[in-house]
Amino acid sequence: MANDDALRQAAEKRLKDQSGFWRLLGIFVIVWIILTAVWALSGGGYFWPIWAIFGMSIALLFVGWGAFGPRQKLPSEDRIQDEIKKFEQ
């Protein structure tokens, strides 16, 4: 039963993380459009918004990896009990 609760919590967290990723992507796209519009309206030239886009893309990559990357396995009951024994000593 406890393992079922842990699995449910892990699944809920993953779904929440995935939802957060899509929300963040939407915000970033809006910011990228605004920055590009400011660049274009200020006369163009050197495309300086690329630096903000690059930095935000790195952040988005890490958030996406956490949300959609490999799942972390839950520790087995034996490993949990071993860890509890370490605290009791």
N, C-alpha and C positions, 0 to 999 in steps of 0.2 A: 504494500500500500504506500509506504513512504517513497519507494522508488517510482511509483506512478505519479506521485505529487512532484517529485523532482523532474521527471520527464515533462510533465505538464508545464512546470515553471520554465524549463529550458525552451520548450516550444513557444510559449507565450513571449519570452524575451526575444527569441529569434524573429518572430512575427513583428514585434514592436520595433526591433532594429531595422527590419526591412522596410517597414512603413516610414520610419525616420529617414532612411536613405532616400526614398522617393521624394519626401518633403524637402529635404536638403538639396536634392538635385533641382527641384523646381525653383527654389530660392536662388541657387547659384545661376541658373539659366537667366532668370530675371536680372540679376546683378550683371551678368556678362552682357546682356542686351543693353542695359543702361550705360555701362562703361563704353561699349562700342559706339553707342549713339553720341555720347559726350565727345569721344574721339573724333567721330565723323563731323559733328557740328562745330568742332573747334578747328577744322581745317585739314584733318587727316594727318598726313606725314608719317612719322615713325609710329608704328602700332604699339603704343605703350600698354594698352589693356592686356596684352599677352602675358605680362608678368603677374597680374592679378589672376587671370584665368589659369595660368600654370600653377600658382600656389594653391588656389582653391581646388584644382583638379587633383593635386596630391592629397589634400584632405579628403576629398570625395572618394579617392581610391582606397584609403584606409577605412573609411566608414563602410564602403561597399564590401570590402574584404571581411569586415566583422559581421556584416549582415548576410552575405551570400557565400562566404568562403567555407572552408571545411568546418564541419560541426565538431565541437569538442565533446569527447566521450565523457559521460558521467563516471565518477570513480566508483569502483565496486564496493560492496558492503565490507569485504575483507580489508580493503585499503583504508576505508573509513575507520574501522575498528582498530587497525594498526596505528593509525594516527591518534586516535583517542587514547590508546595505551601509552603513547609517548608523552602525552600531557599528564597522565596519572603518575608517572615516575618522578 
